Amino acid sequence: MSKIFNKFNLTLNIWISLIINVVLCLVLTFVATGGVTLGGFLFGFIIAFPVSTLIVLFIPVNRFGDFVAMKCGLRPRTVPFTLVSTAVLASILGTFMSLFMIAVMAGKYVGIFTPAYFGAWLHAWPWALLSVYVSALVGVWTGLPLTMKLCGPPPGMPPEEEH
């Protein structure tokens, strides 16, 4: 648990989750309704942000992405490794969060787990995957330098890799 709940990891995960959820709420609201209102965005964000943050903190989707990237023969802390690892995270998180958010946004109109619900979800799912992937990459590439400045190097980082 100390690997998850340290200042560096919490700061980085909250930053990435913030970026993912701002983008995901904008995209899914637009795809589902054809427009974005402040109320619709805030409603989705208030629900999505804590849910996805808790998912990433308690379910090892990051480690699973790293595992897949390693199995592909990629070296950690390289661009190809990050692209593959983030694709795995985006597939898992984008699928779950789009199912969840479509249920929240459209469930009261079409019901949950009905043919209309799955139709709405299938329409939004590719957009969710793309938006989570791109926003997660932006979050990682902006969050690592930001978190290093705010918190110092992550626990256990070898001294020669701090620069």
CYANA upper distance limits for C-alpha pairs under 8 A (distance plus 0.5 A):
  1 MET  CA      5 PHE  CA      6.63
  2 SER  CA      6 ASN  CA      6.59
  3 LYS  CA      9 ASN  CA      8.21
  4 ILE  CA      9 ASN  CA      6.70
  4 ILE  CA     10 LEU  CA      7.76
  4 ILE  CA     57 LEU  CA      7.10
  5 PHE  CA      9 ASN  CA      7.10
  5 PHE  CA     10 LEU  CA      6.69
  6 ASN  CA     10 LEU  CA      6.58
  7 LYS  CA     11 THR  CA      6.51
  7 LYS  CA    151 CYS  CA      7.21
  8 PHE  CA     12 LEU  CA      6.65
  8 PHE  CA    147 THR  CA      6.87
  8 PHE  CA    148 MET  CA      8.14
  8 PHE  CA    151 CYS  CA      6.16
  8 PHE  CA    152 GLY  CA      8.05
  8 PHE  CA    153 PRO  CA      8.04
  8 PHE  CA    154 PRO  CA      6.13
  8 PHE  CA    155 PRO  CA      8.21
  9 ASN  CA     13 ASN  CA      6.45
  9 ASN  CA    154 PRO  CA      7.95
 10 LEU  CA     14 ILE  CA      6.49
 11 THR  CA     15 TRP  CA      6.67
 11 THR  CA    147 THR  CA      6.92
 12 LEU  CA     16 ILE  CA      6.69
 12 LEU  CA    140 VAL  CA      8.36
 12 LEU  CA    143 GLY  CA      6.28
 12 LEU  CA    144 LEU  CA      7.24
 12 LEU  CA    147 THR  CA      6.41
 13 ASN  CA     17 SER  CA      6.40
 13 ASN  CA     53 THR  CA      7.56
 13 ASN  CA     56 VAL  CA      7.98
 13 ASN  CA     57 LEU  CA      8.00
 14 ILE  CA     18 LEU  CA      6.45
 14 ILE  CA     53 THR  CA      7.10
 15 TRP  CA     19 ILE  CA      6.94
 15 TRP  CA    139 GLY  CA      7.14
 15 TRP  CA    143 GLY  CA      6.74
 16 ILE  CA     20 ILE  CA      6.61
 16 ILE  CA    135 SER  CA      8.37
 16 ILE  CA    136 ALA  CA      6.60
 16 ILE  CA    139 GLY  CA      4.92
 16 ILE  CA    140 VAL  CA      6.87
 16 ILE  CA    143 GLY  CA      7.16
 17 SER  CA     21 ASN  CA      6.42
 17 SER  CA     49 PHE  CA      7.16
 17 SER  CA     52 SER  CA      7.33
 17 SER  CA     53 THR  CA      6.26
 17 SER  CA    136 ALA  CA      8.33
 17 SER  CA    139 GLY  CA      8.30
 18 LEU  CA     22 VAL  CA      6.64
 18 LEU  CA     49 PHE  CA      7.19
 19 ILE  CA     23 VAL  CA      6.81
 19 ILE  CA    135 SER  CA      6.58
 19 ILE  CA    136 ALA  CA      7.71
 19 ILE  CA    138 VAL  CA      8.31
 19 ILE  CA    139 GLY  CA      6.52
 20 ILE  CA     24 LEU  CA      6.38
 20 ILE  CA    131 SER  CA      8.03
 20 ILE  CA    132 VAL  CA      6.14
 20 ILE  CA    135 SER  CA      5.57
 20 ILE  CA    136 ALA  CA      6.31
 20 ILE  CA    139 GLY  CA      7.86
 21 ASN  CA     25 CYS  CA      6.25
 21 ASN  CA     45 PHE  CA      6.86
 21 ASN  CA     48 ALA  CA      7.03
 21 ASN  CA     49 PHE  CA      6.26
 21 ASN  CA     52 SER  CA      8.44
 22 VAL  CA     26 LEU  CA      6.80
 22 VAL  CA     45 PHE  CA      7.23
 23 VAL  CA     27 VAL  CA      6.58
 23 VAL  CA    131 SER  CA      6.99
 23 VAL  CA    132 VAL  CA      8.04
 23 VAL  CA    135 SER  CA      7.22
 24 LEU  CA     28 LEU  CA      6.38
 24 LEU  CA    128 ALA  CA      6.86
 24 LEU  CA    131 SER  CA      6.53
 24 LEU  CA    132 VAL  CA      6.95
 25 CYS  CA     29 THR  CA      6.29
 25 CYS  CA     41 PHE  CA      6.32
 25 CYS  CA     44 GLY  CA      6.33
 25 CYS  CA     45 PHE  CA      6.45
 25 CYS  CA     48 ALA  CA      8.34
 26 LEU  CA     30 PHE  CA      6.62
 26 LEU  CA     36 VAL  CA      7.15
 26 LEU  CA     41 PHE  CA      6.74
 27 VAL  CA     31 VAL  CA      6.55
 27 VAL  CA    127 TRP  CA      7.57
 27 VAL  CA    128 ALA  CA      7.69
 27 VAL  CA    131 SER  CA      7.70
 28 LEU  CA     32 ALA  CA      6.29
 28 LEU  CA     98 SER  CA      8.20
 28 LEU  CA    101 MET  CA      8.41
 28 LEU  CA    102 ILE  CA      8.44
 28 LEU  CA    124 ALA  CA      7.00
 28 LEU  CA    127 TRP  CA      7.98
 28 LEU  CA    128 ALA  CA      7.29
 29 THR  CA     33 THR  CA      6.37
 29 THR  CA     34 GLY  CA      7.93
 29 THR  CA     35 GLY  CA      7.25
 29 THR  CA     36 VAL  CA      6.33
 29 THR  CA     40 GLY  CA      7.33
 29 THR  CA     41 PHE  CA      7.17
 29 THR  CA     44 GLY  CA      8.41
 30 PHE  CA     34 GLY  CA      5.24
 30 PHE  CA     35 GLY  CA      5.00
 30 PHE  CA     36 VAL  CA      5.86
 31 VAL  CA     35 GLY  CA      8.01
 31 VAL  CA    123 HIS  CA      8.42
 31 VAL  CA    124 ALA  CA      6.67
 31 VAL  CA    127 TRP  CA      8.43
 32 ALA  CA    102 ILE  CA      8.42
 32 ALA  CA    106 ALA  CA      8.48
 32 ALA  CA    120 ALA  CA      7.77
 32 ALA  CA    124 ALA  CA      7.53
 36 VAL  CA     40 GLY  CA      7.17
 36 VAL  CA     41 PHE  CA      7.15
 37 THR  CA     41 PHE  CA      6.57
 38 LEU  CA     42 LEU  CA      6.51
 39 GLY  CA     43 PHE  CA      6.47
 40 GLY  CA     44 GLY  CA      6.75
 41 PHE  CA     45 PHE  CA      6.51
 42 LEU  CA     46 ILE  CA      6.37
 43 PHE  CA     47 ILE  CA      7.07
 44 GLY  CA     48 ALA  CA      6.35
 44 GLY  CA    101 MET  CA      7.50
 44 GLY  CA    104 VAL  CA      8.34
 44 GLY  CA    105 MET  CA      7.95
 45 PHE  CA     49 PHE  CA      6.09
 46 ILE  CA     50 PRO  CA      7.76
 47 ILE  CA     51 VAL  CA      7.15
 48 ALA  CA     52 SER  CA      6.47
 48 ALA  CA     97 MET  CA      7.86
 48 ALA  CA    101 MET  CA      7.61
 49 PHE  CA     53 THR  CA      6.52
 50 PRO  CA     54 LEU  CA      6.54
 51 VAL  CA     55 ILE  CA      6.71
 52 SER  CA     56 VAL  CA      6.71
 52 SER  CA     93 LEU  CA      7.91
 52 SER  CA     97 MET  CA      7.60
 53 THR  CA     57 LEU  CA      6.69
 54 LEU  CA     58 PHE  CA      6.45
 55 ILE  CA     59 ILE  CA      5.94
 56 VAL  CA     60 PRO  CA      7.10
 56 VAL  CA     61 VAL  CA      6.77
 56 VAL  CA     62 ASN  CA      7.74
 60 PRO  CA     64 PHE  CA      6.66
 61 VAL  CA     65 GLY  CA      6.63
 61 VAL  CA     88 VAL  CA      8.21
 61 VAL  CA     89 LEU  CA      6.20
 61 VAL  CA     92 ILE  CA      7.86
 62 ASN  CA     66 ASP  CA      6.71
 62 ASN  CA     85 SER  CA      7.72
 62 ASN  CA     86 THR  CA      8.27
 62 ASN  CA     89 LEU  CA      6.67
 63 ARG  CA     67 PHE  CA      6.51
 64 PHE  CA     68 VAL  CA      6.77
 64 PHE  CA     85 SER  CA      8.29
 64 PHE  CA     88 VAL  CA      7.99
 64 PHE  CA     89 LEU  CA      8.33
 65 GLY  CA     69 ALA  CA      6.73
 65 GLY  CA     84 VAL  CA      7.61
 65 GLY  CA     85 SER  CA      4.51
 65 GLY  CA     86 THR  CA      6.93
 65 GLY  CA     87 ALA  CA      7.95
 65 GLY  CA     88 VAL  CA      5.46
 65 GLY  CA     89 LEU  CA      6.34
 66 ASP  CA     70 MET  CA      6.59
 66 ASP  CA     76 PRO  CA      8.38
 66 ASP  CA     81 PHE  CA      8.06
 66 ASP  CA     85 SER  CA      5.58
 67 PHE  CA     71 LYS  CA      6.68
 67 PHE  CA     85 SER  CA      8.31
 68 VAL  CA     72 CYS  CA      6.78
 68 VAL  CA     84 VAL  CA      8.05
 68 VAL  CA     85 SER  CA      7.20
 68 VAL  CA     88 VAL  CA      8.16
 69 ALA  CA     73 GLY  CA      7.21
 69 ALA  CA     74 LEU  CA      6.22
 69 ALA  CA     81 PHE  CA      6.01
 69 ALA  CA     82 THR  CA      8.38
 69 ALA  CA     84 VAL  CA      6.06
 69 ALA  CA     85 SER  CA      5.93
 70 MET  CA     74 LEU  CA      5.76
 70 MET  CA     75 ARG  CA      7.25
 70 MET  CA     76 PRO  CA      7.93
 70 MET  CA     81 PHE  CA      8.06
 74 LEU  CA     78 THR  CA      8.29
 74 LEU  CA     80 PRO  CA      7.32
 74 LEU  CA     81 PHE  CA      5.85
 75 ARG  CA     81 PHE  CA      6.65
 76 PRO  CA     81 PHE  CA      6.32
 76 PRO  CA     82 THR  CA      8.20
 77 ARG  CA     81 PHE  CA      7.09
 77 ARG  CA     82 THR  CA      7.35
 78 THR  CA     82 THR  CA      6.76
 79 VAL  CA     83 LEU  CA      6.64
 80 PRO  CA     84 VAL  CA      6.75
 81 PHE  CA     85 SER  CA      6.46
 82 THR  CA     86 THR  CA      6.28
 82 THR  CA    137 LEU  CA      8.40
 83 LEU  CA     87 ALA  CA      6.64
 83 LEU  CA    137 LEU  CA      8.07
 84 VAL  CA     88 VAL  CA      7.03
 85 SER  CA     89 LEU  CA      6.99
 86 THR  CA     90 ALA  CA      6.44
 86 THR  CA    133 TYR  CA      6.97
 86 THR  CA    136 ALA  CA      7.35
 86 THR  CA    137 LEU  CA      7.32
 87 ALA  CA     91 SER  CA      6.57
 87 ALA  CA    133 TYR  CA      6.59
 88 VAL  CA     92 ILE  CA      6.86
 89 LEU  CA     93 LEU  CA      6.34
 89 LEU  CA     94 GLY  CA      8.36
 89 LEU  CA    133 TYR  CA      8.30
 90 ALA  CA     94 GLY  CA      5.64
 90 ALA  CA     95 THR  CA      8.29
 90 ALA  CA    129 LEU  CA      6.39
 90 ALA  CA    130 LEU  CA      8.35
 90 ALA  CA    132 VAL  CA      5.88
 90 ALA  CA    133 TYR  CA      5.44
 90 ALA  CA    136 ALA  CA      7.94
 91 SER  CA     95 THR  CA      6.40
 91 SER  CA    129 LEU  CA      6.57
 91 SER  CA    133 TYR  CA      8.43
 92 ILE  CA     96 PHE  CA      6.73
 93 LEU  CA     97 MET  CA      6.28
 93 LEU  CA    132 VAL  CA      8.09
 94 GLY  CA     98 SER  CA      6.31
 94 GLY  CA    125 TRP  CA      8.00
 94 GLY  CA    128 ALA  CA      5.96
 94 GLY  CA    129 LEU  CA      5.35
 94 GLY  CA    132 VAL  CA      6.34
 95 THR  CA     99 LEU  CA      6.71
 95 THR  CA    125 TRP  CA      7.23
 95 THR  CA    128 ALA  CA      7.89
 95 THR  CA    129 LEU  CA      7.40
 96 PHE  CA    100 PHE  CA      6.63
 97 MET  CA    101 MET  CA      6.32
 98 SER  CA    102 ILE  CA      6.35
 98 SER  CA    121 TRP  CA      7.34
 98 SER  CA    124 ALA  CA      7.72
 98 SER  CA    125 TRP  CA      6.69
 98 SER  CA    128 ALA  CA      6.67
 99 LEU  CA    103 ALA  CA      6.72
 99 LEU  CA    121 TRP  CA      6.84
100 PHE  CA    104 VAL  CA      6.81
101 MET  CA    105 MET  CA      6.41
102 ILE  CA    106 ALA  CA      5.90
102 ILE  CA    107 GLY  CA      7.25
102 ILE  CA    117 TYR  CA      7.96
102 ILE  CA    120 ALA  CA      7.73
102 ILE  CA    121 TRP  CA      6.65
103 ALA  CA    107 GLY  CA      4.91
103 ALA  CA    108 LYS  CA      8.35
103 ALA  CA    111 GLY  CA      8.30
103 ALA  CA    112 ILE  CA      6.37
103 ALA  CA    117 TYR  CA      7.83
104 VAL  CA    108 LYS  CA      8.04
106 ALA  CA    110 VAL  CA      6.62
106 ALA  CA    111 GLY  CA      7.88
106 ALA  CA    117 TYR  CA      7.73
107 GLY  CA    111 GLY  CA      4.99
107 GLY  CA    112 ILE  CA      5.51
107 GLY  CA    117 TYR  CA      7.43
108 LYS  CA    112 ILE  CA      8.28
110 VAL  CA    114 THR  CA      7.61
110 VAL  CA    116 ALA  CA      6.37
110 VAL  CA    117 TYR  CA      6.41
111 GLY  CA    116 ALA  CA      8.19
111 GLY  CA    117 TYR  CA      6.97
112 ILE  CA    117 TYR  CA      6.39
113 PHE  CA    117 TYR  CA      6.17
113 PHE  CA    118 PHE  CA      6.92
114 THR  CA    118 PHE  CA      6.84
115 PRO  CA    119 GLY  CA      6.56
116 ALA  CA    120 ALA  CA      6.66
117 TYR  CA    121 TRP  CA      6.61
118 PHE  CA    122 LEU  CA      6.41
119 GLY  CA    123 HIS  CA      6.70
120 ALA  CA    124 ALA  CA      6.86
121 TRP  CA    125 TRP  CA      6.21
122 LEU  CA    126 PRO  CA      7.98
124 ALA  CA    128 ALA  CA      6.66
125 TRP  CA    129 LEU  CA      6.70
126 PRO  CA    130 LEU  CA      6.68
127 TRP  CA    131 SER  CA      6.46
128 ALA  CA    132 VAL  CA      6.46
129 LEU  CA    133 TYR  CA      6.55
130 LEU  CA    134 VAL  CA      6.67
131 SER  CA    135 SER  CA      6.37
132 VAL  CA    136 ALA  CA      6.23
133 TYR  CA    137 LEU  CA      6.78
134 VAL  CA    138 VAL  CA      6.78
135 SER  CA    139 GLY  CA      6.44
136 ALA  CA    140 VAL  CA      6.54
137 LEU  CA    141 TRP  CA      6.52
138 VAL  CA    142 THR  CA      6.46
138 VAL  CA    143 GLY  CA      8.43
139 GLY  CA    143 GLY  CA      5.81
140 VAL  CA    144 LEU  CA      6.32
141 TRP  CA    145 PRO  CA      7.85
142 THR  CA    146 LEU  CA      6.87
143 GLY  CA    147 THR  CA      6.24
144 LEU  CA    148 MET  CA      6.51
145 PRO  CA    149 LYS  CA      6.75
146 LEU  CA    150 LEU  CA      6.73
147 THR  CA    151 CYS  CA      6.11
147 THR  CA    152 GLY  CA      7.58
148 MET  CA    152 GLY  CA      5.00
148 MET  CA    153 PRO  CA      5.88
148 MET  CA    154 PRO  CA      8.00
153 PRO  CA    157 MET  CA      7.02
153 PRO  CA    162 GLU  CA      6.88
157 MET  CA    161 GLU  CA      7.33
157 MET  CA    162 GLU  CA      7.59
158 PRO  CA    162 GLU  CA      7.54
